[in-house]
């Protein structure tokens, strides 16, 4: 008798089929990953070509409608699609943007999850905000996204997009998507490394070219002050071959100064501190003399920069050495010439001061005796005699004013003039000088005006010298004004006081301004015959003004008058 047993193995067969399908899927995924790893495109071609191969391979393996690679922009405010493969059209595209401000939940999800497997993308809270402007537009129903990480930095995301009925992603598919993101990460990292290496090669080539071809001497020095390398310009500058310099102590070629080696140690210590504590790369600029092989002196501008090592500590010094011997020699000649000129100027000033004193003694006697004759203390004078005596006195008075100006100018130039600063009432100073020149203005038929700023009350200056400066300006204005008016205006400004003397006189050619304040300078010899004067007044006025810390400036139009402004700064006693 036979017993027939019948079993239902449908479920078992189905399970076997599922296992076979899963194995086939895994096999296909692994094959894709192996092919990508071996791909020459992945190893050699530009990043865009690599991404094309990756997105197409991922789309064909996972059987999705679209695969795209998105990278953050520079400030991480948006994701930019740099490659998208559309299976239906079999084309690659790029250029679309997703703004972080518009999709904050999705951006936050990228930062928090290793992979984002979303079966119902329209309704899932992580991607719901993408529905209207992105998912619905392209008919996307399910998403499998894997963030791209490079060296701890989130650079972007690889998106696997399914269209049609909702898709339930398997663990194998999530793993594959993560692997695709890792491939993209490796590709980006490789390109960054290649870019950095290429930049380094170019930088090294450029530095080597600069090092070899520069007309400035360049030396590479280690922390023990040993010369590691020297360029041809430095070798020529010092008169040595490169092999002779390398390994020698850098300070051996510097013109010896006491404490050189100790200063070098302090410099290294300071540079180390600056780098470690404040993160700066120190720089030093000094002028030092080097010794040529033949013993001659070479003046240089020495610029020292530090080259830090991999851990930030100083590793080398880069010394840029520019030969300034010619400039130094010129400077020394100029200093010698300047010293000689200053000595000559002092000698001239001392001579003028001595001569002025010597001339004053007999001149005082001449003027004193002339005054006695004028009052007829020695007897009556006829008209002709009175005319002669008056001429003697006025000539003496003019000569005395000239001597006083020469003496004052020489004292200022010799640095022997001392100011006696005191608080002065501006109104009193102005009234005093105006009263002195008023008769002269009236005798020429000129109108004499003045205006004083109510805020200009008290200022500090040397009373005798401020009156002398104002008198020089006012008498000049009256002298060179045939008709019209002369004005004195005082203003208080934030920095001090200005005294402005204006006239309606003959004016000055602007081309002559540069000579106006030079001593003994008459701008026009014809004026010298018409208007007496020595040309010392304005020169002395400017020097006295500058002695106070101020100045005198001028504006003028030929034939339309002039305006001189004396500025005196606020002073403290």
C-alpha positions in Angstrom: 0.0 0.0 0.0 1.4 3.4 -0.9 0.8 6.6 1.0 0.9 9.8 -1.1 1.8 12.9 0.9 1.1 16.2 -0.8 2.7 19.5 0.6 2.0 23.1 -0.4 5.4 24.6 -1.1 4.1 27.8 -2.8 5.3 29.9 0.1 8.6 28.2 0.2 9.1 28.7 -3.5 8.2 32.3 -3.1 10.7 32.8 -0.4 13.4 31.2 -2.5 12.4 33.5 -5.3 12.7 36.5 -3.0 16.1 35.3 -1.9 17.2 34.9 -5.5 15.9 38.3 -6.3 17.7 39.9 -3.4 20.9 38.1 -4.3 20.5 39.3 -7.9 19.9 42.9 -6.7 23.0 42.7 -4.4 25.1 41.2 -7.2 24.0 43.9 -9.6 24.7 46.6 -7.0 28.1 45.2 -6.2 29.0 44.9 -9.9 28.1 48.5 -10.4 30.2 49.6 -7.4 33.2 47.5 -8.7 32.8 48.9 -12.2 32.8 52.4 -10.8 35.9 51.7 -8.7 37.8 50.4 -11.7 36.6 53.0 -14.1 39.3 55.1 -15.8 36.8 57.9 -15.9 36.6 57.9 -12.2 40.4 57.9 -11.9 41.4 60.4 -14.5 38.6 62.5 -16.0 37.2 65.8 -14.9 34.7 65.7 -12.0 31.7 66.4 -14.3 32.4 63.3 -16.4 32.8 61.2 -13.3 29.4 62.4 -12.0 27.8 61.6 -15.3 29.0 58.0 -15.0 28.0 57.7 -11.4 24.5 59.1 -11.8 23.8 57.0 -14.9 25.1 53.8 -13.2 23.0 54.5 -10.1 19.8 55.2 -12.1 20.2 52.0 -14.1 21.0 49.9 -11.0 18.2 51.1 -8.8 15.7 51.5 -11.7 14.7 55.0 -10.7 13.6 57.9 -13.0 16.3 60.4 -12.0 19.6 60.6 -10.1 21.2 63.9 -9.3 24.1 65.3 -7.3 23.7 68.6 -5.4 26.4 70.6 -3.7 26.2 73.4 -1.2 27.2 76.9 -2.4 29.9 78.8 -0.6 27.9 80.1 2.3 25.7 76.9 2.6 22.6 78.9 1.9 21.5 76.8 -1.1 22.1 73.5 -2.9 23.1 73.6 -6.6 22.4 70.7 -8.9 25.7 70.0 -10.7 24.6 66.9 -12.5 21.2 65.3 -13.0 20.6 62.2 -15.1 17.0 61.7 -16.5 16.5 58.1 -17.6 13.4 58.8 -19.8 15.3 61.4 -21.8 18.7 59.9 -21.3 20.2 63.4 -20.8 22.3 65.1 -18.2 21.6 68.6 -17.0 22.5 71.0 -14.2 21.8 74.4 -12.7 18.8 74.1 -10.5 18.9 75.5 -7.0 17.2 74.7 -3.7 17.3 77.5 -1.1 17.8 76.6 2.6 15.5 79.4 3.6 12.6 77.9 1.5 13.2 74.2 2.7 14.6 74.4 6.2 13.2 71.0 7.4 14.8 69.1 4.4 18.2 70.9 4.9 18.1 70.0 8.6 17.3 66.3 7.8 20.4 66.2 5.5 22.6 67.2 8.5 21.1 64.6 10.8 20.6 61.4 8.8 23.0 59.0 7.1 20.4 58.2 4.4 16.9 59.5 3.8 14.6 56.7 2.5 11.2 58.2 2.0 8.4 56.1 0.5 5.8 58.8 0.3 7.7 62.0 -0.4 4.6 64.1 -0.9 3.3 63.5 2.6 6.4 62.8 4.6 7.1 65.8 6.9 10.8 65.7 6.0 10.1 66.4 2.3 6.6 67.8 2.3 7.8 71.3 1.8 9.4 70.2 -1.5 6.0 69.1 -2.9 4.6 72.1 -4.7 7.8 73.5 -6.3 9.8 70.3 -6.9 8.2 66.9 -6.3 4.9 67.5 -8.1 6.5 69.3 -11.0 8.6 66.2 -11.9 6.1 63.6 -10.7 8.4 62.3 -8.0 6.6 60.1 -5.4 9.5 58.4 -3.5 13.0 59.6 -2.6 16.2 57.9 -1.6 18.7 60.6 -0.7 22.3 60.1 0.7 24.3 63.1 2.1 27.8 63.6 0.7 30.4 64.0 3.5 34.1 64.9 2.9 36.5 65.0 5.8 33.7 65.8 8.3 32.2 68.4 6.1 28.6 68.1 4.6 29.1 69.0 1.0 25.8 68.0 -0.5 23.5 65.1 -1.4 22.9 62.4 -4.0 19.2 62.2 -4.8 17.6 59.0 -6.2 14.1 59.9 -7.4 11.3 57.5 -8.2 8.2 58.4 -10.3 4.9 56.4 -10.4 3.5 54.2 -7.6 4.9 54.6 -4.1 8.2 52.7 -3.7 9.3 50.9 -0.5 13.1 51.2 -0.3 14.9 48.1 0.9 18.0 48.1 3.3 20.1 46.9 0.3 19.0 49.9 -1.7 19.7 52.3 1.2 23.2 50.8 1.5 23.8 51.2 -2.2 22.7 54.8 -2.2 25.1 55.5 0.7 27.9 53.8 -1.3 27.1 56.0 -4.3 27.3 59.1 -2.1 30.7 57.8 -0.9 31.9 57.4 -4.5 30.9 61.0 -5.1 32.7 62.0 -1.9 35.9 60.2 -3.1 35.6 61.9 -6.5 35.3 65.3 -5.0 38.1 64.7 -2.5 40.4 63.4 -5.3 39.7 66.5 -7.4 40.3 68.8 -4.4 43.6 66.9 -3.7 44.6 67.1 -7.3 43.7 70.8 -7.4 45.7 71.5 -4.3 48.7 69.5 -5.6 48.6 71.3 -8.9 48.4 74.6 -7.1 51.3 73.6 -4.9 53.3 72.5 -8.0 52.6 75.8 -9.7 53.4 77.7 -6.5 56.7 75.9 -6.1 57.6 76.5 -9.8 56.7 80.2 -9.4 58.7 80.5 -6.2 61.7 78.7 -7.8 61.5 81.0 -10.8 61.3 84.1 -8.6 64.1 82.7 -6.4 66.4 82.1 -9.3 65.6 85.1 -11.5 65.0 87.8 -8.9 67.3 90.8 -8.9 66.9 90.9 -5.1 69.0 88.6 -3.0 67.0 85.9 -1.3 68.2 83.6 1.4 66.5 80.6 3.2 67.8 80.4 6.8 66.9 77.8 9.4 66.3 78.4 13.1 70.0 78.0 13.9 70.8 80.8 11.5 72.3 78.4 9.1 71.9 79.4 5.4 69.9 76.6 3.7 69.9 78.2 0.2 70.8 81.4 -1.5 69.7 82.6 -4.9 72.2 83.9 -7.6 71.5 87.5 -6.8 72.5 87.1 -3.2 75.6 85.1 -4.2 76.6 87.9 -6.6 75.9 90.6 -4.0 78.2 89.0 -1.4 80.8 87.6 -3.9 80.4 83.9 -3.0 79.3 80.7 -4.7 76.1 79.1 -3.5 78.0 76.1 -2.1 80.2 78.5 -0.1 77.2 80.2 1.5 75.0 77.1 2.3 75.6 75.8 5.8 77.4 79.0 7.0 76.0 81.2 9.8 73.9 84.0 8.4 75.3 86.6 10.8 78.8 85.8 9.6 78.1 88.0 6.5 76.4 90.9 8.4 78.6 93.8 9.3 79.3 92.9 12.9 77.4 94.7 15.7 77.6 93.9 19.3 75.0 91.4 20.4 74.1 90.2 16.9 73.8 86.5 17.9 71.8 87.3 21.0 69.4 89.5 19.1 68.9 86.6 16.6 67.9 84.3 19.4 65.5 86.9 20.8 64.1 87.3 17.3 63.4 83.6 16.9 61.7 83.5 20.4 59.5 86.5 19.5 58.5 85.0 16.2 57.6 81.7 17.9 55.5 83.6 20.5 53.7 85.7 17.8 52.8 82.6 15.8 51.5 80.5 18.7 49.8 83.2 20.7 48.3 85.6 18.2 48.4 83.5 15.1 50.3 86.1 13.1 53.2 85.6 10.7 55.8 88.1 11.9 57.7 90.3 9.5 60.8 92.4 10.1 62.2 95.3 8.0 65.6 96.7 8.9 68.6 98.3 7.2 71.8 96.4 7.8 75.3 96.5 6.2 76.7 93.2 4.8 80.3 92.4 4.1 81.4 91.5 0.6 84.0 88.9 0.1 86.5 91.6 -0.9 85.9 93.4 2.5 83.8 96.2 1.1 80.6 97.3 2.8 77.2 96.6 1.2 74.1 98.5 2.6 70.9 96.5 2.3 67.3 96.7 3.2 66.7 93.3 4.9 63.2 92.0 5.0 62.7 88.9 7.1 59.6 86.7 7.1 59.0 83.5 9.0 58.0 80.2 7.3 56.0 78.1 9.8 56.2 74.3 9.9 53.3 71.8 9.7 52.5 72.4 13.4 52.7 76.1 13.3 56.2 76.5 14.8 58.8 78.6 13.0 60.8 76.4 10.7 62.7 78.8 8.3 63.3 82.5 7.8 63.0 83.9 4.3 65.4 86.9 4.0 64.9 89.3 1.1 68.0 91.4 0.7 67.9 94.5 -1.5 71.2 96.3 -2.2 70.7 100.0 -1.3 74.4 100.9 -1.2 74.0 103.6 -3.9 71.0 105.1 -2.1 72.9 105.1 1.2 75.9 106.8 -0.4 73.6 109.4 -1.9 71.9 109.9 1.5 75.3 110.3 3.2 76.3 112.9 0.6 73.1 114.8 1.1 73.6 114.7 4.9 77.1 116.0 4.5 75.8 118.7 2.1 73.0 119.6 4.5 75.3 119.8 7.4 77.6 122.1 5.4 74.6 124.2 4.3 73.3 124.5 7.8 76.8 125.4 9.1 76.9 128.1 6.3 73.5 129.3 7.2 74.4 129.6 10.9 77.6 131.4 10.0 75.7 133.8 7.8 73.1 134.4 10.5 75.8 134.9 13.1 77.6 137.3 10.7 74.4 139.3 10.0 73.6 139.4 13.7 77.1 140.7 14.5 77.1 143.2 11.7 73.6 144.4 12.7 74.9 145.1 16.2 78.0 146.8 14.9 75.8 149.0 12.6 73.3 149.9 15.2 75.8 151.7 17.4 76.9 154.5 15.0 73.3 154.6 13.5 71.8 155.3 16.9 74.3 158.2 17.3 73.3 159.5 13.8 69.6 159.4 14.6 70.0 160.8 18.1 72.1 163.8 16.8 69.6 164.3 13.9 66.8 164.6 16.4 68.7 167.2 18.4 69.3 169.2 15.2 65.6 168.9 14.3 64.6 170.5 17.6 67.3 173.2 17.0 69.1 172.5 20.3 72.3 173.7 18.7 70.8 176.8 17.0 68.3 177.8 14.4 68.2 176.0 11.0 67.1 177.5 7.7 64.6 175.6 5.6 67.3 173.9 3.5 69.1 172.8 6.6 65.9 171.4 8.1 65.3 169.5 4.8 68.7 168.0 5.0 68.3 167.0 8.7 64.9 165.4 8.0 66.4 163.4 5.2 69.2 162.2 7.4 66.7 161.1 10.1 64.3 159.4 7.8 67.1 157.6 6.1 68.5 156.5 9.4 65.0 155.3 10.5 64.7 153.2 7.3 68.2 151.8 7.8 67.4 150.9 11.4 64.2 149.1 10.4 66.2 147.2 7.8 68.9 146.3 10.4 66.2 145.2 12.9 64.6 142.9 10.3 68.0 141.4 9.4 68.7 140.8 13.1 65.3 139.2 13.7 65.6 137.1 10.6 69.1 135.9 11.5 68.0 135.0 15.1 65.1 133.0 13.8 67.1 131.1 11.2 69.9 130.5 13.8 67.3 129.0 16.2 68.1 131.7 18.8 64.7 133.5 18.8 62.8 132.8 22.0 59.1 133.5 22.2 57.5 135.0 25.3 54.0 133.6 25.2 51.3 135.4 27.2 47.5 135.8 27.1 46.6 138.7 24.9 43.3 140.6 24.3 42.7 140.5 20.5 40.9 143.8 20.5 43.9 145.6 22.2 46.4 144.1 19.8 44.4 145.1 16.8 43.8 148.6 18.0 47.5 149.1 18.7 48.6 148.1 15.3 45.8 149.9 13.5 46.6 153.1 15.3 50.2 152.9 14.1 49.3 152.5 10.4 46.2 154.7 10.4 48.1 158.0 9.6 49.9 156.3 6.7 46.6 155.0 5.3 44.9 158.4 5.7 47.8 160.2 3.9 47.2 158.0 0.9 43.4 158.5 1.0 42.8 154.8 1.9 39.9 153.5 3.9 41.0 151.4 6.8 38.5 148.8 8.0 38.5 146.1 10.6 36.2 143.4 11.9 36.7 141.1 14.9 34.8 137.9 15.5 32.9 138.2 18.9 34.2 134.7 19.8 37.8 135.9 19.3 38.6 137.3 22.7 41.9 136.1 24.2 44.7 134.2 22.6 48.2 133.2 23.6 51.2 134.6 21.6 54.4 136.7 21.9 52.9 140.2 22.0 55.8 142.0 20.3 56.0 139.4 17.5 52.3 139.2 16.8 52.2 143.0 16.5 55.3 142.9 14.3 53.7 140.3 12.0 50.4 142.3 11.7 52.3 145.6 11.1 54.3 143.9 8.3 51.1 142.7 6.6 49.2 146.0 7.0 52.1 148.3 5.9 52.7 146.1 2.9 48.9 146.3 2.0 49.0 150.1 2.4 52.2 150.4 0.4 50.9 148.4 -2.6 47.4 149.9 -2.6 47.2 153.2 -4.6 43.5 153.6 -3.9 40.6 151.9 -2.3 40.7 150.2 1.1 42.7 147.9 3.4 40.9 145.6 5.8 41.8 143.5 8.9 39.5 140.7 9.8 39.9 138.4 12.8 38.1 135.0 13.0 38.0 132.3 15.7 38.2 128.8 14.2 38.4 125.4 15.8 42.2 125.1 15.6 43.0 128.7 16.6 42.8 132.3 15.3 43.1 133.8 11.8 44.1 137.4 11.0 43.2 138.2 7.4 44.6 141.4 5.8 42.9 142.3 2.5 43.5 145.2 0.1 42.4 146.5 -3.3 45.9 147.1 -4.5 48.0 146.0 -7.5 47.8 142.3 -6.6 50.4 139.6 -7.3 50.9 137.3 -10.2 50.2 133.7 -8.9 53.4 132.6 -10.7 55.3 134.6 -8.1 53.8 133.1 -5.0 56.7 130.6 -4.7 59.2 133.5 -4.3 56.9 135.7 -2.1 58.3 134.6 1.3 61.9 134.3 0.3 64.2 136.9 2.1 65.7 139.7 0.0 63.4 138.8 -2.9 61.7 141.5 -4.9 59.2 140.1 -7.4 59.7 142.9 -9.9 62.6 145.2 -10.2 60.3 148.0 -11.4 58.3 147.8 -8.2 61.6 148.0 -6.2 62.1 151.4 -7.8 58.5 152.6 -7.2 58.0 151.0 -3.7 60.9 151.0 -1.3 61.5 147.9 0.7 64.0 145.1 1.3 61.8 142.0 0.8 62.4 140.9 4.4 59.0 141.7 5.9 57.0 138.7 4.5 59.9 136.3 5.0 60.2 137.3 8.6 56.4 137.2 9.1 56.2 133.6 7.9 59.1 132.5 10.0 57.7 134.1 13.1 54.3 132.6 12.4 55.8 129.1 12.0 57.8 129.7 15.2 54.3 130.0 16.8 53.2 126.8 15.1 51.2 128.7 12.5 51.7 130.0 9.0 51.0 132.7 6.5 49.1 132.1 3.2 48.2 134.3 0.3 45.6 134.5 -2.4 45.8 137.2 -5.0 44.8 138.3 -8.5 47.0 140.6 -10.5 45.4 144.0 -10.6 42.6 143.1 -8.2 44.2 143.1 -4.7 45.6 140.5 -2.3 44.6 138.7 0.8 47.1 137.5 3.4 46.0 135.2 6.2 48.0 134.7 9.4 47.0 131.6 11.3 48.1 131.1 14.9 47.1 127.8 16.6 45.7 127.6 20.1 48.6 127.6 22.6 49.1 126.6 26.2 51.5 128.3 28.5 
